[in-house]
């Protein structure tokens, strides 16, 4: 009986650390973006810190693109990830907008 093995692409040991770091930075920068944005909206930080939050989002997007290149994702997957990052940029804005509108409505 002949056994057939599916050969999966392997990550070289030299590539593991950069891939691990970029994937970790995606999470860390995303956390900082949402954290800064939330603290500004809550009034705990001044509004001039908001560009810092957007900088963290840009760094997160760059790290995600770099990560997808390192793992050799298909071009369609890379585009889908970038569309998801635009959604990640806009989602907190939508959430706080809806929260403010709901508070205004229930105050009336």
N, C-alpha and C positions, 0 to 999 in steps of 0.2 A: 504494500500500500504506500502510495506516494503522498507525503504531506505537503500541502501548499501553505506557505507562510505569506501573510500580507506584509509587505515591506513598508513601514511607515517612515516618513522623513525624520531624521534625527537631528537634534540640535547639538552642534559641536560644543565641547566643554568651554572653549574660548568665547563662545557666543552666549553662554548661559548667564553670566553676570550682567552684561549690558541689557539683555532681555528682561531679566529679573528687576533690575533697577528702573528701567523705563516703565515697566508695568506697575511698579510700586509708586513711581512719581505720578502716574495717572491718578491713582487713588488719593495720594497726599495732596496734590494740587487741587483736585476736585473738592476735597474736604475744606481746604483753605478758602476756595472760592465761595462755597456755600456758607461757610462760617463768617467770612467778612461781610458778605451780602446780608445775611440774617442779622448780624450785629448792627449794621448800619440802619437797616429797616426798623429794628427795635429801638434805635436811638442810643445804643450803648457806645457806638463809635460815630465820629463826625462824618458827614457825607463826603468829605474830600478823601476818605479812605476807599471809596468805591472804585477808583481806577486800579488800586492795588488788587481788589477782588477780580477785576477783569483781566489783570495781568496774570493772576493765577489760572484763570480760565484759558488764556492763550497758551500758557505753559503746559497745561493739561492737554490741550488739543494738539500741540506740537509733539508731546511725549506719546500720545496715542497714535499719531501718524507715524512717528518713528518706530514705535512698537509694531505696528502693522506692517511696516516695511521690513523690519528685522525678521519677522516670522513668515515673510513672503506671502502675504495675503493677496487675493485676487483684487484687481482694480475696482470691481463692483463693491467688494466688501469694504475697501478703503473709503469709497465714496459714501457708502451707507454709514460708516462710522463717523464721517465728518458731518453728515446730516444729523446724526444723533447728537453730536456735540453742539450744533446750533440749537437743537431742541433743549439740551442741557443748559445752554446760556439763557434761553427764553423762559424756561419752566418756572424758575423762582420769581421772575417778574410777573408772570401770569398768576401764580399763587398769591402773591401779596396784593396784586390788583384786585383779585376776587375777594380776598379777605377784607380789604378796605371797603369795597362796594357793599359787601354783606353787612358790615358794621354800620355803614351809613344807612342802609335800608332798615335795619332793626332799631336804629335810634329814632327814626321818624314816628 
